[in-house]
Amino acid sequence: MSKAHPDEVSRAHHALRRAIMRGDLRAGDPLSQVELARHLGVSRGPLREALRILQREGFVQQESQHRARVAAFSDEDLDELYAMRIGLESLAIGIAVPRMTEEHLGRLDALLREMDDKARTGDVEQWECPHEQFHRALVHPSGPRLERELALLSDHATRYRMAFVSWNPLEWQADTSAQHHTIAEAVKSRDVKAASRALATHLGRTALVVLSMASPTYEPVRIRRALATACGE
């Protein structure tokens, strides 16, 4: 195996994952190894390994040895995905809050300011970067396994959100900004219950907005059960 192989795998994996999350490669699209290898400038071996990683992560569905396609969307998957995220992320923030240092709290404030600044531009993609970092920072001291699982769930949630939330980005960001500030205030007050509830409520609202656009008649039983559990209802 050449020394460049691991770098090529990483580059192909990153590029394909980003294209899937942004919707450049859409749900259900077939993936041609020949075309992708040519487009990415990598050989077939690293590309196949990148596709195997994406399959394990749930972004690609393998149909045969040589045929794969971008993972499809479904109401059930979206319901399950956000229910898992609500449960795990509200648990993780409860573990993280007592462990946070002043430096950590300062980073949350800095990310909130950056999110607010990016929101004023109306550029969703620019806003997504500090938004993702903010959610990662909320759970950072909870433990590496929780953090890894939540990062993957968050990426899948972002894929759904970017595919189905179609209204004015400024409206979306203005609505969520107050929720993010509420979460941060509870964290800074070291109020574990309030932080967990605020985060669960924020994720639940986001999930219901996405579902209302993706499938207005679907009843999100899992999401509602996760919310009730996280909020102590």
N, C-alpha and C positions, 0 to 999 in steps of 0.2 A: 504494500500500500504506500503510495507516495505521500510525502509530507503535506502536500497541498490538499489532500483528500478531506481531512477534517474541516479545514477552512471552507472548502467548496460545499460540504454538507451544511455547515452553519449558514453560509451565505444563501444557499438555495432555500433552506428552511425558513430563514428570516424573510426573504423576499416573497415566498409563496404565502406564508402566514399573514404578512401584511396585506398582500393582494386579496386574500380571502376575507380578512376582517374589514377592509375598506370597501369590499363589494366589486373590486375590479375583476375578480373571479367569483362568479355568482353561485348561489346555492344550486346544486344539481348539474353544474357545468362539467362536461367530461374533461379529463386532463390528459393531454397527449404528451407522453414522455419525450418524444422526438422534438416537438415544438417548444416545450418548456426548457429542455436542455439547450436548444439553440438560442432561445430568448435570454436565458440566464447566463449563458456562456460557461456552462459546466458540462462534464461528461455524464453519461447515463448512470454510472455507479453512484456518485454522490447524490444525483437527483432521486434515484430510487430510495436511498437511505433517508433523504429529507421527506419523501412522501410517506415512508414508514413511520417516521416520528410524528408527522401530521395526523396519520391515522390513529396512532396511540393517543394523541391529544384530542381526537374527536373532530378535527377539521376536514378530514378526507375519508371517504368510504371506498374501500378496495373491492372491486367487483370480480376481478380475476388477477392472475399474476401480472398481466400487462395492462389492465384497464382499471382506472380509478376516476372518481369524480368528487367534486366539492360536496361536503356533507349537506344534506337537505335540511330545510327548516321544518319544524312541526309545532303545533300548538302544545302537544304533550311535552315535548322537549323543552320549550320555553317555560312552561309551568314548572316543570321539575327543576330546571336550571336555576330559576330565581328563588324557588323554595329552598334549595340547597344553599344558595348564596345568603339568603336572609338568615337562615339558621346558623351557618358557620361564621358569617361575618359579625353578627351580633354577639356570638360567643367569643370570637377572637378579640373584639374591641373591649369586651369586659375583662379579658385577661390582660390586654395591653395597657389599659389606662393606668393602673397602679404602678406599672413599670416605667412609665414615660418620664424622661428627664426634661429639664427646662429647655435644653437644646432641641429636644424632639418637639416640644410644644411650639418653639419658635419656627421650626420648619413647617409645621401645619399652618401657622399664620402666613408665612411667606408663600406657600402654595395657594392659599386662599386669595391672597392679593394678586398673584399671577393669574389665577382663574378669572378673577373679576376683570383684570386688565384685558385678557384675551377675549372675554365675553363681549366687551365693548366693540371689538373689531368685527364680530359676527362670523369669525372664522372657526368653525366647529373643530376642524382638524388641529388647529393650534391650541384650542382650549382643551382638547382631549388629553394632551400630554400631562399638564399639571393636574388635571382631574384624575387621571389614572394614578399618578404619584401620590395624590392626596389620599385616595382609598388604600393604597399600599401602606402609606405612613400610619394610617389609623390602626392598622393591625400588626405593624412591624414587630413589636416586642412580644407577640403572642406565641411565637415558636415557628421554626422553619418549615415543618410539615404543613401546618395550617396556612402559612403564608404561600407556599407553593400551590396548594390546592385552590386557595382563594384567587390567586393570580390567574390560574387557568379558567376558573368559573367567570371571573371578571372579563377576560378576553372573549369568551363565548357570549356573554351578555352584551358586550360592546358590539359584537358582530350583528346581533339581532337589533340592537338599538339604532345602529347606523343604517341598517337596511329598511327599517319600518317607520322611524320617526321622521316625518316629512315636513313638519311645520317650520315656521321661521326660527332659525337657530337662536336668535336673540330672545324669543319667547321661551324656548326650552331652557336656555341657560339662566334667564332671570328667575324662572320658577324654581330651578334647582339651587340657585345661589343661596337663598335664604335657608334652605334645608341644610346645606353644607355648613353654613355659619352656626346653625343651631347645634349640629353635631359637635363642631369644634368648641363651642362654649361649654357644652356638657363635659367634654374631655378636659378642658382647662380647669373646670371646677372639680375635677376628680370624681364626678358623679357617674358611677359605673352604670346604674340602672337607667339614668336619663340618656347616657350616651348610647347604650344598647337599643333602647326604644327609638331614639331619634334616627339611628342608622337603619334599623329594621323598617321604620316608617318610610324613610327616604327610598330605600330599595323597593319596598312594596308599591309605592306610588309610581316609581319608574316602570316597574314591571307591568302594572295595570295600564299605564299609558301605552307602552309598546304593544301589549296584547289587544288593547282597544283598536289599534291600527292594523295589527296583523290579522286578528280574527275577532271581530266585535261580538260575536254570539257565543264565544267559548267561555265556559265557567272555570276560572282558575282555582280549583279546589285546593291544590297543594300550596299555592301562594297564600291563600287566605288562612290555611291551617298553620303555615309557618309564621305568619304575621301574628296570629292569635297566641301562639306559643312564645314567640320572642317578646311580645308586649305584655305577657302575663294575663291574657284574657281568657 
